[in-house]
Each structure stands twice: as structure tokens, then as C-alpha cells.
Amino acid sequence: MMYQDSIEQASEKAALAIAFLQRHRLAAHPVNFTVAYEYISGVIAELCQAIEDKLSARIPFDDFVMTELYSNYIVPTGRQNEQMIAAVYKMVSTLNQQSEQAGEAIHDYIDVLDHSLVALKTDTPVQARDTISRIMSATYELKATQQKLRDQLAQSNDQSYQLRAELEQLKRERHVDALTGLYNRLAMQEHIDQWLAENPQRRIAAIAVDLDHFKQFNQDYGYNIGDVILSKVAKKISAYVQESGLPVRAGGEEFLILLPDVDLRTASEIAEQVRRGVEKLRFVSSRSKKALPKVTISLGVALYQAQENWHQFLARSNQVLSIAKKRGRNQVATEAML
Ligand SMILES: Nc1nc2c(ncn2[C@@H]2O[C@H](COP(=O)(O)OP(=O)(O)OP(=O)(O)O)[C@@H](O)[C@H]2O)c(=O)[nH]1
């Protein structure tokens, strides 16, 4: 069982977790709450350390940071992963056993051969017949062992293909947002780290994207239709940058497009194309068959600066985005306007 707290202990921890969430202005949804509860519980040392590090570096906590902590430190302890680790362990042990058995069988066979070859030099014809028959039975034995090992190996092979497919799926799930199919914040962090590791001077542009007046849209048409709109807008964004960049659901109704090796001007042009693409989308209510109002987005374009960490970089992209909002929405702002 994952949690063994008594009702009193759990209530106390829950109250502290809620206080933590309130202090950092975080919504008490399951992901945030679990991270906060685990932090208060102090069982996962790496999680606590990561939170302490962020607190002392004054990195603000938001949904993205919390989701990242959740995926990095809590999900990997999940049952699915434990099962997979057990399966991989079993398969590797079986393979080890099989190769040991194969080694022993060949070693025994060579032993018989060595002795028999020496004996054959001095054997009388009758003895030679016995020696040859010993070699033959050792050969049949080796053949049978090899056949058995071949079957077991084929079985392990099938299992390893299946495990690899499961691992790939798990990896995808860890990096992809379930509602929109876009990359999540964890994938984004890994990509930025990789791009910068390849070339610390690399030019990376970020386009922060936010739906306009989406709160009102949710209020007028409901959260479920809101979800459909979000996922259609996400697909549009993805279609525009599939080849050249990384489309990310940064959280809620906010998206990010990361573009490596792109300058501010090109990034702004891409942002404008995305804006127009979304503006052209038409939505019809499946229930009433009536057209839904036009959905628009505001966008903010910024370039990564070598001295900043990626939290600062993303904060700056959002700052630029707020210029587009202030100027009337449904438009692109660039960091040159800051
Ligand atoms: N349907 C749906 N709504 C979401 C989701 N995530 C966030 N939202 C909603 O998005 C809305 C964002 O509202 P605000 O941040 O106030 O901004 P806004 O109304 O879009 O206004 P501006 O950004 O200023 O144009 C909130 O109502 C959130 O509940 C989601 O996954 N699905």
C-alpha cells in the first residue's frame, strides 16, 4: 500500500499540503495536491530535495513545475513501472541463465572431444568404436541442449520486443499531454537541455500562445466543448510547426512553440501564420449544429539568451505575450516591444 497514514495523520498532512498550495497560489488539483502531500510526508527524498532546491533558488511554483515534479519523482514509483522493471529483470536473468547453460554445454562437449581425440590415438579398433559412440552421444546431447536454448532464446526475443514496445509507449506517455497530444513540459525541458548541450550558443526562439477570453468561452459553452476547442487549436499549432519546432502544452490553455536555430524575425512570421491559421478555424456545436464564436489566440515571441535559465526564458516569453493581450489580443508581440 502506498499510503499508510492514520486518518489523523493524513488530515494533518492534507492541511499542510493545502497550505503549501495556497502559499504558492497553486490549484489543489490531484497532481499539485499529490506533489504537496508527498513533500509534506517527506518519504521521497529526491522530491523533497528538488522542492527545497527550487525554494532556495526562488523558482516560482506553477502547474508546469508541479507536473514536472510529479512525472520525475512520483509517477516512476507507480505500479506499472514496477511491473515493467520486474519483467525486464526476469528476462535479463533468464538470458543470463541461458548463456551460462550454453557455455557449460559447449565446455562439456569440448571436454569429451579432447579426451576422445587423445584416446583415439592409442585405442584398439574395439575401443575406438566405443570412443566414437561417446563422441556421437555427446554430440546428440549438445544438439538437444542447443535446440532447447534456441527455443528459449526465441521466447526471450519475443518478450523483449513486447517490453520494448511497452517502454516506448510509457516514454511517449511521459512526454505527451493526454488532451492535446502535444509535448508536455518535461519533454520541453529535455529538448532545451539537449539543444543547449549540443551547442550552448544555439539560438532558440519561443512563441508563447494563449487563447483569448477562454474563460468566457468555457462559461458560455461548457468545459467539455472548451476541451474540444483546446485540442483542435493544439492540432493546428502542431500542424504549423511539425517539422521545424516543438509544440508544447505549457499548461491550461497556454501553449508554447519552441524553434531551434530560428531568428526573431522568422519566429514572428511563423507566429503570425499560426495566428491566422487558428483564426480561420470554424467550430460548430455537435448538439445544436450552430456555429460557435471565432476562437483567437495571442502570441509572444522571445529569443533565448545564453545567461538565463529556461524558467526565466519562458517567463520572458509570457511577458511578451501579455503585451499582445494588452494591445487587444488576436495578435503577435515580439520581445522588441518590451
Ligand atoms: N476547457 C478547458 N479550459 C481550461 C483548461 N485549462 C484551463 N482552462 C481555462 O482557461 C481559462 C483561462 O482563463 P484566463 O487565464 O482568465 O484567461 P482568458 O479568459 O483566456 O482571458 P485572456 O487570456 O486574458 O484573453 C480558465 O477559465 C481555465 O479554467 C482545460 O484543460 N480545458
The ligand as an SDF file (V2000), in Angstrom:
LIG
                    3D

 32 34  0  0  0  0  0  0  0  0999 V2000
  -11.9190   23.6390  -21.1610 N   0  0  0  0  0  0  0  0  0  0  0  0
  -10.7500   23.8360  -20.5690 C   0  0  0  0  0  0  0  0  0  0  0  0
  -10.4730   25.0310  -20.0250 N   0  0  0  0  0  0  0  0  0  0  0  0
   -9.2870   25.2210  -19.4360 C   0  0  0  0  0  0  0  0  0  0  0  0
   -8.3170   24.2060  -19.3730 C   0  0  0  0  0  0  0  0  0  0  0  0
   -7.2340   24.7010  -18.7300 N   0  0  0  0  0  0  0  0  0  0  0  0
   -7.5120   25.9560  -18.3990 C   0  0  0  0  0  0  0  0  0  0  0  0
   -8.7380   26.2930  -18.8170 N   0  0  0  0  0  0  0  0  0  0  0  0
   -9.4850   27.5270  -18.6200 C   0  0  0  0  0  0  0  0  0  0  0  0
   -8.9050   28.5750  -19.3340 O   0  0  0  0  0  0  0  0  0  0  0  0
   -9.3520   29.7980  -18.7470 C   0  0  0  0  0  0  0  0  0  0  0  0
   -8.2330   30.7940  -18.7270 C   0  0  0  0  0  0  0  0  0  0  0  0
   -8.7570   31.9770  -18.2690 O   0  0  0  0  0  0  0  0  0  0  0  0
   -7.9090   33.2700  -18.0040 P   0  0  0  0  0  0  0  0  0  0  0  0
   -6.4880   32.8870  -17.6700 O   0  0  0  0  0  0  0  0  0  0  0  0
   -8.6410   34.1100  -17.0300 O   0  0  0  0  0  0  0  0  0  0  0  0
   -7.8010   33.9680  -19.3800 O   0  0  0  0  0  0  0  0  0  0  0  0
   -8.8430   34.2120  -20.5330 P   0  0  0  0  0  0  0  0  0  0  0  0
  -10.2530   34.1970  -20.1030 O   0  0  0  0  0  0  0  0  0  0  0  0
   -8.4770   33.2610  -21.6170 O   0  0  0  0  0  0  0  0  0  0  0  0
   -8.5350   35.7040  -20.9240 O   0  0  0  0  0  0  0  0  0  0  0  0
   -7.2650   36.2660  -21.6360 P   0  0  0  0  0  0  0  0  0  0  0  0
   -6.1690   35.2450  -21.5560 O   0  0  0  0  0  0  0  0  0  0  0  0
   -6.9160   37.4940  -20.8750 O   0  0  0  0  0  0  0  0  0  0  0  0
   -7.6360   36.5580  -23.0400 O   0  0  0  0  0  0  0  0  0  0  0  0
   -9.8380   29.4390  -17.3440 C   0  0  0  0  0  0  0  0  0  0  0  0
  -11.2380   29.5610  -17.3160 O   0  0  0  0  0  0  0  0  0  0  0  0
   -9.4260   27.9930  -17.1820 C   0  0  0  0  0  0  0  0  0  0  0  0
  -10.3560   27.2680  -16.4040 O   0  0  0  0  0  0  0  0  0  0  0  0
   -8.6230   22.9380  -19.9490 C   0  0  0  0  0  0  0  0  0  0  0  0
   -7.8470   21.9940  -19.9190 O   0  0  0  0  0  0  0  0  0  0  0  0
   -9.8550   22.8110  -20.5240 N   0  0  0  0  0  0  0  0  0  0  0  0
  1  2  1  0
  2  3  2  0
  2 32  1  0
  3  4  1  0
  4  5  2  0
  4  8  1  0
  5  6  1  0
  5 30  1  0
  6  7  2  0
  7  8  1  0
  8  9  1  0
  9 10  1  0
  9 28  1  0
 10 11  1  0
 11 12  1  0
 11 26  1  0
 12 13  1  0
 13 14  1  0
 14 15  2  0
 14 16  1  0
 14 17  1  0
 17 18  1  0
 18 19  2  0
 18 20  1  0
 18 21  1  0
 21 22  1  0
 22 23  2  0
 22 24  1  0
 22 25  1  0
 26 27  1  0
 26 28  1  0
 28 29  1  0
 30 31  2  0
 30 32  1  0
M  END
$$$$
